[in-house]
Amino acid sequence: MLLLAGLLACGVMLQVVIPWIYPTRHTLTIRLAVAIPEELAGWNVRTLPIAETEALQNQVNKVLRYDEAVFRNYQHGSLQVGVYAAYWNPGKASYSEAGAHTPDTCWVVAGWNRSQREHAVALRAGDRPMIPAELGTFEKSGNVQHVMFWHLVGGRPISFDQFGWDERWPARIKRGLSLASDLWRFGFNQRSDQCFVRVSTNLPIPDALRDRDFQALLLRLEPLGIFVGAKVDSG
């Protein structure tokens, strides 16, 4: 009984102390619908339904509890670019839950095959350095898409090394331990907001980054926090 009372007291103290040590942080100060331009000179822009890109099975639907999500397609001549972003307010989803919301899981479940994958790659758009990005190449029914994406926790990029929605028991156990994983990586600092940003294109990423129009589009996405030194933190 004394042990139970002690644990209860510790739990109450944590509820009081942790918010004081780690106050809630909203690093994104602009709505996604504004940050991802609805109109862009020289581009044909279409806003698409989220379900068109995120055709998920029931077992991963739980990661889609975002507060805002936007998906837009941009075309400039033969260059095609898809920009998708989702935002979670602090506490809306665990970091590892939102971290599973990547092409490694969502696209693979929807029938895409992943042929290439790189982690934490340093990129530049013109003379502007970008924060480390996750890169991948995916193919479905002859459609090849080259993707760079970021999972930002409190404005910082992280990776949970997702490699598709593996149904084998070791993978199931790993997902079940997601909360422990978050505590291991972030301690009790579980009160930051989260933003997932994905940019896909029909060109290989190195080729696309040399295209001035693609660079200009990426620079318009700076409020999402994908550039080094981007002003996204309200304090």
C-alpha positions in Angstrom: 0.0 0.0 0.0 2.8 2.4 0.9 4.6 1.6 -2.4 1.3 2.3 -4.3 0.9 5.6 -2.5 4.5 6.5 -3.2 4.1 5.8 -6.9 0.9 7.9 -7.0 2.6 10.8 -5.3 5.5 10.6 -7.8 3.0 10.6 -10.7 1.3 13.7 -9.3 4.7 15.5 -8.8 5.7 14.7 -12.4 2.4 16.1 -13.7 3.2 19.4 -11.9 7.0 19.6 -12.3 7.4 18.4 -16.0 5.2 21.2 -17.5 7.3 23.7 -15.5 10.7 22.3 -16.7 9.5 21.6 -20.3 6.8 24.2 -21.2 4.6 23.5 -24.2 6.3 24.7 -27.4 4.7 25.8 -30.6 7.5 26.2 -33.1 5.3 26.6 -36.2 3.9 30.1 -36.3 2.0 29.8 -39.6 -0.8 27.6 -40.9 0.2 25.0 -43.3 -2.5 26.2 -45.8 -0.6 29.5 -45.9 3.0 28.1 -45.7 2.3 25.9 -48.7 1.3 28.4 -51.4 -2.1 27.8 -53.1 -0.9 30.0 -56.1 2.6 30.3 -57.5 3.6 32.3 -60.6 4.5 30.1 -63.5 3.2 26.9 -61.8 0.0 25.0 -62.3 -1.1 24.3 -58.7 -3.8 21.8 -57.5 -4.9 21.1 -54.0 -5.6 17.4 -53.6 -7.4 15.4 -50.9 -5.2 13.9 -48.3 -6.6 10.4 -48.9 -5.3 10.5 -52.5 -1.8 10.3 -51.2 -2.3 8.6 -47.8 -4.2 5.4 -48.7 -3.5 3.6 -45.4 -4.8 0.4 -43.9 -6.5 0.3 -40.6 -3.5 -0.6 -38.6 -1.7 2.7 -39.3 -4.8 5.0 -39.3 -4.0 6.0 -35.7 -0.9 8.0 -36.8 -3.2 10.4 -38.8 -4.6 12.3 -35.8 -3.0 15.6 -37.0 -4.4 19.0 -36.4 -3.8 20.3 -39.9 -2.7 18.7 -43.2 -2.2 20.0 -46.7 -1.4 18.3 -50.0 -0.7 20.3 -53.1 0.7 19.3 -56.5 2.8 21.8 -58.6 3.6 21.5 -62.3 6.0 23.6 -64.2 6.6 22.3 -67.7 7.8 18.7 -67.3 8.7 19.2 -63.6 6.1 17.8 -61.2 6.3 18.4 -57.5 4.1 17.2 -54.6 4.2 19.0 -51.3 2.5 17.4 -48.3 2.7 18.5 -44.7 0.9 17.5 -41.4 1.0 19.3 -38.1 0.4 18.0 -34.6 -0.1 20.3 -31.6 2.0 19.4 -28.5 0.7 16.2 -26.9 -1.6 15.2 -29.8 0.5 12.2 -30.7 3.6 10.6 -29.4 6.8 11.4 -31.3 7.1 7.8 -32.5 3.5 7.6 -33.7 4.0 10.7 -35.8 7.4 9.4 -36.8 5.7 6.4 -38.4 3.9 8.8 -40.8 6.5 8.5 -43.6 6.6 7.0 -47.1 8.4 4.1 -45.5 5.2 3.1 -43.9 2.3 4.9 -45.7 3.5 4.5 -49.3 4.7 0.9 -48.7 1.3 -0.1 -47.2 -0.4 1.6 -50.2 1.6 -0.7 -52.6 4.7 1.3 -53.5 8.1 -0.4 -53.7 11.0 1.4 -52.1 14.2 1.1 -54.1 16.5 3.6 -52.4 16.8 5.1 -49.0 19.2 7.5 -47.3 19.1 9.1 -43.8 20.0 12.6 -42.6 21.3 13.9 -45.9 22.7 17.4 -46.1 21.1 19.3 -49.0 21.2 22.8 -50.5 18.6 24.8 -52.5 20.9 27.2 -54.4 23.0 28.9 -51.8 20.7 28.0 -48.9 21.6 25.0 -46.7 18.6 22.8 -45.7 18.3 20.8 -42.5 19.2 17.1 -42.9 16.6 15.3 -44.9 15.4 11.7 -45.3 15.6 10.6 -49.0 13.9 7.7 -50.8 12.9 6.5 -54.2 9.5 4.8 -54.6 7.8 3.1 -57.6 4.3 1.9 -58.2 2.8 0.8 -61.6 5.6 2.5 -63.5 5.3 5.8 -61.6 8.7 6.6 -60.0 8.8 9.3 -57.3 11.9 10.7 -55.6 11.1 11.9 -52.1 12.7 14.0 -49.4 11.0 14.4 -46.1 11.4 15.6 -42.6 9.9 14.8 -39.2 10.3 17.9 -37.1 10.0 17.7 -33.3 10.1 21.1 -31.8 11.6 22.3 -35.0 14.4 19.7 -35.0 14.7 16.9 -37.5 14.6 13.3 -36.2 14.3 9.8 -37.7 12.7 6.7 -36.4 14.2 4.6 -39.1 10.9 3.2 -40.4 11.3 0.5 -43.1 7.8 -0.3 -44.0 4.9 -1.6 -41.9 6.5 -4.9 -40.9 3.9 -7.3 -39.5 6.4 -9.8 -38.0 6.4 -10.0 -34.2 9.7 -8.3 -33.6 8.4 -5.2 -35.4 5.1 -5.4 -33.6 6.9 -5.4 -30.3 9.1 -2.5 -31.3 6.0 -0.4 -32.2 4.4 -1.4 -28.9 7.5 0.0 -27.1 7.1 3.3 -28.9 6.5 5.3 -25.7 9.6 3.8 -24.1 11.5 4.8 -27.2 10.3 8.4 -26.9 11.3 8.5 -23.2 14.8 7.1 -24.1 15.4 9.7 -26.8 13.7 12.7 -25.3 13.4 12.0 -21.6 10.4 13.8 -20.1 10.4 16.5 -22.8 7.3 15.2 -24.6 5.7 18.6 -25.0 6.9 19.9 -28.3 4.8 20.2 -31.5 5.5 18.1 -34.5 5.5 18.8 -38.3 6.0 16.3 -41.1 7.0 17.7 -44.5 7.3 15.6 -47.6 8.4 16.9 -51.1 8.2 14.4 -54.0 9.2 14.9 -57.6 9.5 13.1 -60.8 13.2 14.1 -61.0 16.0 12.5 -58.9 16.6 14.8 -55.9 20.1 16.0 -57.0 18.8 16.9 -60.4 15.7 18.7 -59.0 17.9 20.7 -56.6 19.8 22.1 -59.6 16.6 23.4 -61.1 16.0 27.1 -60.3 12.2 26.7 -60.4 12.4 23.9 -57.9 14.7 25.9 -55.7 12.3 28.8 -55.7 9.4 26.5 -54.7 11.4 25.1 -51.8 12.3 28.6 -50.6 8.6 29.4 -50.4 8.3 26.5 -48.0 10.9 28.1 -45.6 8.2 28.9 -42.9 7.8 25.1 -42.4 11.4 25.0 -41.0 13.2 23.0 -43.6 16.1 25.4 -44.0 19.0 26.0 -41.6 18.2 29.1 -39.6 14.6 29.3 -40.7 12.5 31.6 -38.5 9.8 29.2 -37.1 10.2 29.4 -33.4 7.9 31.8 -31.5 9.8 31.1 -28.2 
